[in-house]
Amino acid sequence: MKKLSLIILLALVGIGAITFGYVWFSRADDVVFEAVRQQVPHAEFSRFADLDGLRVHYQEKGSGPALVLLHGYTSLAYTWKDVFDEFAKKYHVIAVDLKGHGFTAKPDGDYRMPAQSALVVRLLDHLKIDQAIFCGNSMGGAVSLMTAINHPQRVKGLILVDSAGIRLPDGSKPLTDDVLKWPILGPAFAALALTSDSMIRQGMERAYYNRSIITDDRVAAYYRPVQTRGGQQAVILAKRQWDMLPIEQALGKVTQPALIIWGAEDQIIPLDLGKRMNSAIAGSRLIVFDKCGHAPQEEMPERLAGEVNSFITRITGTSSDDRNDVPQQAQAR
């Protein structure tokens, strides 16, 4: 009986391995931009740069003060599509797909915040931009903060939108975060879970307060990169290397003018962390969007654009000290 049970168990393991292999290797290694160009918003402004061997996708439009837009974890430049044209009326806008995301290459290697920050600085060098205003959502906010800390001369100001940068309380992370870190089982879970877009839809239902924006087009844009082998590898590597402690410990060193925007109903990074970030960054201002979740640029693009425009107008004015008129730890609703 024991021998029969062992045979059955080995057979099940073998079937599972074959199934996983089929699911994994039947997928494309990465998404091809030209194949989906017609589905990419603002595709006419898409550019690619080879930065030390890494092919980086970004969208560039407009003139004026440089404004760098950085997306969150498992997101891409698409998240800024509803504010891209509005910002380009006044600024030189650069919306970047970070390493392992969107249409940027997805190799093995370093996915920590300092590496992502160094990549963005390298892109600024490529574009011959000495200094920019950084606007980052979620993980993009953490990359923006890391740049302000490690490359302060390159950052004119910070706009932190439901930003990562402070560790989440124990027990508040979804179980999938831990599963993705497991060897062997993590990749298998990702491959099987992403055989359809249902996991992406579930994530969006948690991320957005206004669920009416969860359209088939929006789901497809987010699902497209992560259904590839490279996309899933990048998701796992980024999660395994996720560490907000160095940023959290250095928030007091941030000296650039900072505007913090937060969705009151954010279930991914709760508002309490936004308030802590506001307290830790001297002179920062916190604005809370009621009835809004984790991505105000998607749920309330017009309001976000208005707040960003007001902030940039102020910090790029003629005042000799851009920080003199910033309310200390001010909060507004």
Contacts in CASP RR format, 6 or more apart in sequence:
PFRMAT RR
TARGET T0000
AUTHOR 0000-0000-0000
METHOD contacts of the structure
MODEL  1
MKKLSLIILLALVGIGAITFGYVWFSRADDVVFEAVRQQVPHAEFSRFAD
LDGLRVHYQEKGSGPALVLLHGYTSLAYTWKDVFDEFAKKYHVIAVDLKG
HGFTAKPDGDYRMPAQSALVVRLLDHLKIDQAIFCGNSMGGAVSLMTAIN
HPQRVKGLILVDSAGIRLPDGSKPLTDDVLKWPILGPAFAALALTSDSMI
RQGMERAYYNRSIITDDRVAAYYRPVQTRGGQQAVILAKRQWDMLPIEQA
LGKVTQPALIIWGAEDQIIPLDLGKRMNSAIAGSRLIVFDKCGHAPQEEM
PERLAGEVNSFITRITGTSSDDRNDVPQQAQAR
20 188 0 8 1.000
20 191 0 8 1.000
20 192 0 8 1.000
23 191 0 8 1.000
23 192 0 8 1.000
23 195 0 8 1.000
24 187 0 8 1.000
24 191 0 8 1.000
24 229 0 8 1.000
25 229 0 8 1.000
27 191 0 8 1.000
27 227 0 8 1.000
27 228 0 8 1.000
27 229 0 8 1.000
28 228 0 8 1.000
28 229 0 8 1.000
29 228 0 8 1.000
29 229 0 8 1.000
29 230 0 8 1.000
30 105 0 8 1.000
30 106 0 8 1.000
30 225 0 8 1.000
30 228 0 8 1.000
30 229 0 8 1.000
30 230 0 8 1.000
30 231 0 8 1.000
31 102 0 8 1.000
31 103 0 8 1.000
31 224 0 8 1.000
31 225 0 8 1.000
31 228 0 8 1.000
33 40 0 8 1.000
33 46 0 8 1.000
33 48 0 8 1.000
33 57 0 8 1.000
33 103 0 8 1.000
36 224 0 8 1.000
37 43 0 8 1.000
37 46 0 8 1.000
39 217 0 8 1.000
39 220 0 8 1.000
39 221 0 8 1.000
40 46 0 8 1.000
40 78 0 8 1.000
40 221 0 8 1.000
41 78 0 8 1.000
41 81 0 8 1.000
41 84 0 8 1.000
42 59 0 8 1.000
42 61 0 8 1.000
42 81 0 8 1.000
42 84 0 8 1.000
42 85 0 8 1.000
45 59 0 8 1.000
45 60 0 8 1.000
45 61 0 8 1.000
45 84 0 8 1.000
46 57 0 8 1.000
46 58 0 8 1.000
46 59 0 8 1.000
46 103 0 8 1.000
47 57 0 8 1.000
47 58 0 8 1.000
47 59 0 8 1.000
47 60 0 8 1.000
48 55 0 8 1.000
48 56 0 8 1.000
48 57 0 8 1.000
48 58 0 8 1.000
48 103 0 8 1.000
49 55 0 8 1.000
49 56 0 8 1.000
49 58 0 8 1.000
49 123 0 8 1.000
49 126 0 8 1.000
50 56 0 8 1.000
51 119 0 8 1.000
51 122 0 8 1.000
51 123 0 8 1.000
51 126 0 8 1.000
52 122 0 8 1.000
54 99 0 8 1.000
54 104 0 8 1.000
54 105 0 8 1.000
54 107 0 8 1.000
54 119 0 8 1.000
55 104 0 8 1.000
55 105 0 8 1.000
56 96 0 8 1.000
56 97 0 8 1.000
56 99 0 8 1.000
56 104 0 8 1.000
56 105 0 8 1.000
56 119 0 8 1.000
56 123 0 8 1.000
57 77 0 8 1.000
57 96 0 8 1.000
57 97 0 8 1.000
57 102 0 8 1.000
57 103 0 8 1.000
57 104 0 8 1.000
58 77 0 8 1.000
58 94 0 8 1.000
58 95 0 8 1.000
58 96 0 8 1.000
58 97 0 8 1.000
58 123 0 8 1.000
59 77 0 8 1.000
59 84 0 8 1.000
59 93 0 8 1.000
59 94 0 8 1.000
59 95 0 8 1.000
60 92 0 8 1.000
60 93 0 8 1.000
60 94 0 8 1.000
60 95 0 8 1.000
60 127 0 8 1.000
61 84 0 8 1.000
61 85 0 8 1.000
61 88 0 8 1.000
61 93 0 8 1.000
62 88 0 8 1.000
62 89 0 8 1.000
62 91 0 8 1.000
62 92 0 8 1.000
62 93 0 8 1.000
63 91 0 8 1.000
63 92 0 8 1.000
64 90 0 8 1.000
64 91 0 8 1.000
64 92 0 8 1.000
65 90 0 8 1.000
65 91 0 8 1.000
65 92 0 8 1.000
65 132 0 8 1.000
65 133 0 8 1.000
65 156 0 8 1.000
65 312 0 8 1.000
65 316 0 8 1.000
66 91 0 8 1.000
66 92 0 8 1.000
66 94 0 8 1.000
66 124 0 8 1.000
66 129 0 8 1.000
66 131 0 8 1.000
66 132 0 8 1.000
66 133 0 8 1.000
66 156 0 8 1.000
67 87 0 8 1.000
67 91 0 8 1.000
67 92 0 8 1.000
67 93 0 8 1.000
67 94 0 8 1.000
67 132 0 8 1.000
67 133 0 8 1.000
67 135 0 8 1.000
67 312 0 8 1.000
68 94 0 8 1.000
68 96 0 8 1.000
68 120 0 8 1.000
68 124 0 8 1.000
68 132 0 8 1.000
68 133 0 8 1.000
68 134 0 8 1.000
68 135 0 8 1.000
68 144 0 8 1.000
69 77 0 8 1.000
69 80 0 8 1.000
69 84 0 8 1.000
69 87 0 8 1.000
69 93 0 8 1.000
69 94 0 8 1.000
69 95 0 8 1.000
69 96 0 8 1.000
69 135 0 8 1.000
69 136 0 8 1.000
70 96 0 8 1.000
70 98 0 8 1.000
70 120 0 8 1.000
70 134 0 8 1.000
70 135 0 8 1.000
70 136 0 8 1.000
70 137 0 8 1.000
70 139 0 8 1.000
70 140 0 8 1.000
70 141 0 8 1.000
70 143 0 8 1.000
70 144 0 8 1.000
71 77 0 8 1.000
71 78 0 8 1.000
71 79 0 8 1.000
71 80 0 8 1.000
71 95 0 8 1.000
71 96 0 8 1.000
71 97 0 8 1.000
71 98 0 8 1.000
71 101 0 8 1.000
71 136 0 8 1.000
71 137 0 8 1.000
71 138 0 8 1.000
71 139 0 8 1.000
71 140 0 8 1.000
72 79 0 8 1.000
72 98 0 8 1.000
72 101 0 8 1.000
72 136 0 8 1.000
72 137 0 8 1.000
72 138 0 8 1.000
72 139 0 8 1.000
72 140 0 8 1.000
72 141 0 8 1.000
72 164 0 8 1.000
73 138 0 8 1.000
73 139 0 8 1.000
73 164 0 8 1.000
73 235 0 8 1.000
73 238 0 8 1.000
73 239 0 8 1.000
74 101 0 8 1.000
74 222 0 8 1.000
74 226 0 8 1.000
74 235 0 8 1.000
75 101 0 8 1.000
75 137 0 8 1.000
75 138 0 8 1.000
75 139 0 8 1.000
75 222 0 8 1.000
76 97 0 8 1.000
76 101 0 8 1.000
76 102 0 8 1.000
76 103 0 8 1.000
76 221 0 8 1.000
76 222 0 8 1.000
76 225 0 8 1.000
77 95 0 8 1.000
77 96 0 8 1.000
77 97 0 8 1.000
77 102 0 8 1.000
78 102 0 8 1.000
78 221 0 8 1.000
78 222 0 8 1.000
79 137 0 8 1.000
79 295 0 8 1.000
79 297 0 8 1.000
79 298 0 8 1.000
80 87 0 8 1.000
80 95 0 8 1.000
80 297 0 8 1.000
82 297 0 8 1.000
82 298 0 8 1.000
82 301 0 8 1.000
83 297 0 8 1.000
83 301 0 8 1.000
83 304 0 8 1.000
83 305 0 8 1.000
83 308 0 8 1.000
84 93 0 8 1.000
84 95 0 8 1.000
86 301 0 8 1.000
86 302 0 8 1.000
86 305 0 8 1.000
87 93 0 8 1.000
87 305 0 8 1.000
87 308 0 8 1.000
90 309 0 8 1.000
90 312 0 8 1.000
91 133 0 8 1.000
91 312 0 8 1.000
92 129 0 8 1.000
94 123 0 8 1.000
94 127 0 8 1.000
94 129 0 8 1.000
94 132 0 8 1.000
96 104 0 8 1.000
96 120 0 8 1.000
96 123 0 8 1.000
97 103 0 8 1.000
97 104 0 8 1.000
98 104 0 8 1.000
98 116 0 8 1.000
98 119 0 8 1.000
98 120 0 8 1.000
98 139 0 8 1.000
98 140 0 8 1.000
98 143 0 8 1.000
99 105 0 8 1.000
99 106 0 8 1.000
99 107 0 8 1.000
99 111 0 8 1.000
99 115 0 8 1.000
99 116 0 8 1.000
99 119 0 8 1.000
99 234 0 8 1.000
100 106 0 8 1.000
100 107 0 8 1.000
100 111 0 8 1.000
100 225 0 8 1.000
100 230 0 8 1.000
100 231 0 8 1.000
100 234 0 8 1.000
100 238 0 8 1.000
101 225 0 8 1.000
101 234 0 8 1.000
102 224 0 8 1.000
102 225 0 8 1.000
103 225 0 8 1.000
106 225 0 8 1.000
106 228 0 8 1.000
106 230 0 8 1.000
106 231 0 8 1.000
106 233 0 8 1.000
106 234 0 8 1.000
108 233 0 8 1.000
108 237 0 8 1.000
109 237 0 8 1.000
110 241 0 8 1.000
111 234 0 8 1.000
111 237 0 8 1.000
111 238 0 8 1.000
111 241 0 8 1.000
112 241 0 8 1.000
112 243 0 8 1.000
113 142 0 8 1.000
113 143 0 8 1.000
113 146 0 8 1.000
113 243 0 8 1.000
113 244 0 8 1.000
113 246 0 8 1.000
113 247 0 8 1.000
114 146 0 8 1.000
114 150 0 8 1.000
114 246 0 8 1.000
116 140 0 8 1.000
116 143 0 8 1.000
116 146 0 8 1.000
117 143 0 8 1.000
117 146 0 8 1.000
117 147 0 8 1.000
117 150 0 8 1.000
117 151 0 8 1.000
118 150 0 8 1.000
120 143 0 8 1.000
120 147 0 8 1.000
121 147 0 8 1.000
121 151 0 8 1.000
121 154 0 8 1.000
124 130 0 8 1.000
124 132 0 8 1.000
124 154 0 8 1.000
130 154 0 8 1.000
131 153 0 8 1.000
131 154 0 8 1.000
131 155 0 8 1.000
131 156 0 8 1.000
132 154 0 8 1.000
132 155 0 8 1.000
132 156 0 8 1.000
133 155 0 8 1.000
133 156 0 8 1.000
133 157 0 8 1.000
133 158 0 8 1.000
133 159 0 8 1.000
133 312 0 8 1.000
133 315 0 8 1.000
134 141 0 8 1.000
134 144 0 8 1.000
134 147 0 8 1.000
134 148 0 8 1.000
134 155 0 8 1.000
134 157 0 8 1.000
134 158 0 8 1.000
134 159 0 8 1.000
135 144 0 8 1.000
135 158 0 8 1.000
135 159 0 8 1.000
135 161 0 8 1.000
135 308 0 8 1.000
136 143 0 8 1.000
136 144 0 8 1.000
136 159 0 8 1.000
136 160 0 8 1.000
136 161 0 8 1.000
136 163 0 8 1.000
137 161 0 8 1.000
137 162 0 8 1.000
137 163 0 8 1.000
137 294 0 8 1.000
137 295 0 8 1.000
137 296 0 8 1.000
137 297 0 8 1.000
138 161 0 8 1.000
138 162 0 8 1.000
138 163 0 8 1.000
138 164 0 8 1.000
138 268 0 8 1.000
138 269 0 8 1.000
138 294 0 8 1.000
138 295 0 8 1.000
139 164 0 8 1.000
139 238 0 8 1.000
140 163 0 8 1.000
140 164 0 8 1.000
141 160 0 8 1.000
141 161 0 8 1.000
141 163 0 8 1.000
141 164 0 8 1.000
141 165 0 8 1.000
142 163 0 8 1.000
142 164 0 8 1.000
142 165 0 8 1.000
142 244 0 8 1.000
142 247 0 8 1.000
144 155 0 8 1.000
144 158 0 8 1.000
144 159 0 8 1.000
144 160 0 8 1.000
144 163 0 8 1.000
145 158 0 8 1.000
145 160 0 8 1.000
145 163 0 8 1.000
145 165 0 8 1.000
145 247 0 8 1.000
145 251 0 8 1.000
145 254 0 8 1.000
146 246 0 8 1.000
146 247 0 8 1.000
147 154 0 8 1.000
147 155 0 8 1.000
148 155 0 8 1.000
148 157 0 8 1.000
148 158 0 8 1.000
148 254 0 8 1.000
148 256 0 8 1.000
149 247 0 8 1.000
149 250 0 8 1.000
149 253 0 8 1.000
149 254 0 8 1.000
152 255 0 8 1.000
152 256 0 8 1.000
155 256 0 8 1.000
156 256 0 8 1.000
156 315 0 8 1.000
156 316 0 8 1.000
157 256 0 8 1.000
157 257 0 8 1.000
157 258 0 8 1.000
157 315 0 8 1.000
158 254 0 8 1.000
158 256 0 8 1.000
158 257 0 8 1.000
158 258 0 8 1.000
158 259 0 8 1.000
158 281 0 8 1.000
159 258 0 8 1.000
159 259 0 8 1.000
159 261 0 8 1.000
159 308 0 8 1.000
159 311 0 8 1.000
160 258 0 8 1.000
160 259 0 8 1.000
160 260 0 8 1.000
160 261 0 8 1.000
160 277 0 8 1.000
161 261 0 8 1.000
161 262 0 8 1.000
161 295 0 8 1.000
161 296 0 8 1.000
161 297 0 8 1.000
161 304 0 8 1.000
162 261 0 8 1.000
162 262 0 8 1.000
162 263 0 8 1.000
162 266 0 8 1.000
162 268 0 8 1.000
162 269 0 8 1.000
162 274 0 8 1.000
162 293 0 8 1.000
162 294 0 8 1.000
162 295 0 8 1.000
162 296 0 8 1.000
163 260 0 8 1.000
163 269 0 8 1.000
163 274 0 8 1.000
163 277 0 8 1.000
164 244 0 8 1.000
164 247 0 8 1.000
164 269 0 8 1.000
165 244 0 8 1.000
165 247 0 8 1.000
165 248 0 8 1.000
165 251 0 8 1.000
165 277 0 8 1.000
166 244 0 8 1.000
166 247 0 8 1.000
166 248 0 8 1.000
166 251 0 8 1.000
166 273 0 8 1.000
166 274 0 8 1.000
166 276 0 8 1.000
166 277 0 8 1.000
166 280 0 8 1.000
167 244 0 8 1.000
167 245 0 8 1.000
167 248 0 8 1.000
168 269 0 8 1.000
168 273 0 8 1.000
172 270 0 8 1.000
176 189 0 8 1.000
176 193 0 8 1.000
177 239 0 8 1.000
179 185 0 8 1.000
179 186 0 8 1.000
179 189 0 8 1.000
180 186 0 8 1.000
180 189 0 8 1.000
180 190 0 8 1.000
180 235 0 8 1.000
180 236 0 8 1.000
180 239 0 8 1.000
180 240 0 8 1.000
181 236 0 8 1.000
181 239 0 8 1.000
181 240 0 8 1.000
182 189 0 8 1.000
186 236 0 8 1.000
187 232 0 8 1.000
187 233 0 8 1.000
187 236 0 8 1.000
190 232 0 8 1.000
190 235 0 8 1.000
190 236 0 8 1.000
191 232 0 8 1.000
193 199 0 8 1.000
194 200 0 8 1.000
194 223 0 8 1.000
194 226 0 8 1.000
194 227 0 8 1.000
194 232 0 8 1.000
197 219 0 8 1.000
197 220 0 8 1.000
197 223 0 8 1.000
197 227 0 8 1.000
200 219 0 8 1.000
200 222 0 8 1.000
200 223 0 8 1.000
200 226 0 8 1.000
201 214 0 8 1.000
201 219 0 8 1.000
204 211 0 8 1.000
204 214 0 8 1.000
204 218 0 8 1.000
204 219 0 8 1.000
204 222 0 8 1.000
205 211 0 8 1.000
205 214 0 8 1.000
206 267 0 8 1.000
206 268 0 8 1.000
207 267 0 8 1.000
207 268 0 8 1.000
207 293 0 8 1.000
207 294 0 8 1.000
207 295 0 8 1.000
208 214 0 8 1.000
208 293 0 8 1.000
208 294 0 8 1.000
208 295 0 8 1.000
208 298 0 8 1.000
208 299 0 8 1.000
209 263 0 8 1.000
209 265 0 8 1.000
209 291 0 8 1.000
209 292 0 8 1.000
209 293 0 8 1.000
209 299 0 8 1.000
210 291 0 8 1.000
210 292 0 8 1.000
210 293 0 8 1.000
210 299 0 8 1.000
213 298 0 8 1.000
213 299 0 8 1.000
218 298 0 8 1.000
225 231 0 8 1.000
226 232 0 8 1.000
226 235 0 8 1.000
248 280 0 8 1.000
251 277 0 8 1.000
251 280 0 8 1.000
251 281 0 8 1.000
252 280 0 8 1.000
252 281 0 8 1.000
252 282 0 8 1.000
254 281 0 8 1.000
254 282 0 8 1.000
255 282 0 8 1.000
255 323 0 8 1.000
257 283 0 8 1.000
257 311 0 8 1.000
257 314 0 8 1.000
257 315 0 8 1.000
257 322 0 8 1.000
257 323 0 8 1.000
257 326 0 8 1.000
258 281 0 8 1.000
258 283 0 8 1.000
258 284 0 8 1.000
258 285 0 8 1.000
259 284 0 8 1.000
259 285 0 8 1.000
259 287 0 8 1.000
259 307 0 8 1.000
259 308 0 8 1.000
259 311 0 8 1.000
260 274 0 8 1.000
260 277 0 8 1.000
260 278 0 8 1.000
260 281 0 8 1.000
260 284 0 8 1.000
260 285 0 8 1.000
260 286 0 8 1.000
260 287 0 8 1.000
261 286 0 8 1.000
261 287 0 8 1.000
261 289 0 8 1.000
261 296 0 8 1.000
261 304 0 8 1.000
261 307 0 8 1.000
262 271 0 8 1.000
262 274 0 8 1.000
262 286 0 8 1.000
262 287 0 8 1.000
262 288 0 8 1.000
262 289 0 8 1.000
262 296 0 8 1.000
263 271 0 8 1.000
263 288 0 8 1.000
263 289 0 8 1.000
263 290 0 8 1.000
263 292 0 8 1.000
263 293 0 8 1.000
263 294 0 8 1.000
263 296 0 8 1.000
264 271 0 8 1.000
264 288 0 8 1.000
264 289 0 8 1.000
264 290 0 8 1.000
264 291 0 8 1.000
264 292 0 8 1.000
264 293 0 8 1.000
265 290 0 8 1.000
265 291 0 8 1.000
265 292 0 8 1.000
265 293 0 8 1.000
266 292 0 8 1.000
266 293 0 8 1.000
266 294 0 8 1.000
267 293 0 8 1.000
267 294 0 8 1.000
268 293 0 8 1.000
268 294 0 8 1.000
269 294 0 8 1.000
271 288 0 8 1.000
274 286 0 8 1.000
275 286 0 8 1.000
275 331 0 8 1.000
277 284 0 8 1.000
277 286 0 8 1.000
278 284 0 8 1.000
278 285 0 8 1.000
278 286 0 8 1.000
278 329 0 8 1.000
278 331 0 8 1.000
279 329 0 8 1.000
282 328 0 8 1.000
283 323 0 8 1.000
283 326 0 8 1.000
283 327 0 8 1.000
283 328 0 8 1.000
283 329 0 8 1.000
283 330 0 8 1.000
284 326 0 8 1.000
284 329 0 8 1.000
285 326 0 8 1.000
285 327 0 8 1.000
285 330 0 8 1.000
285 331 0 8 1.000
285 332 0 8 1.000
286 329 0 8 1.000
286 330 0 8 1.000
286 331 0 8 1.000
286 332 0 8 1.000
287 307 0 8 1.000
287 331 0 8 1.000
287 332 0 8 1.000
287 333 0 8 1.000
288 331 0 8 1.000
288 332 0 8 1.000
288 333 0 8 1.000
289 296 0 8 1.000
289 299 0 8 1.000
289 300 0 8 1.000
289 303 0 8 1.000
289 304 0 8 1.000
290 333 0 8 1.000
292 299 0 8 1.000
292 300 0 8 1.000
293 299 0 8 1.000
296 303 0 8 1.000
296 304 0 8 1.000
297 304 0 8 1.000
314 322 0 8 1.000
314 325 0 8 1.000
315 322 0 8 1.000
316 322 0 8 1.000
319 325 0 8 1.000
END
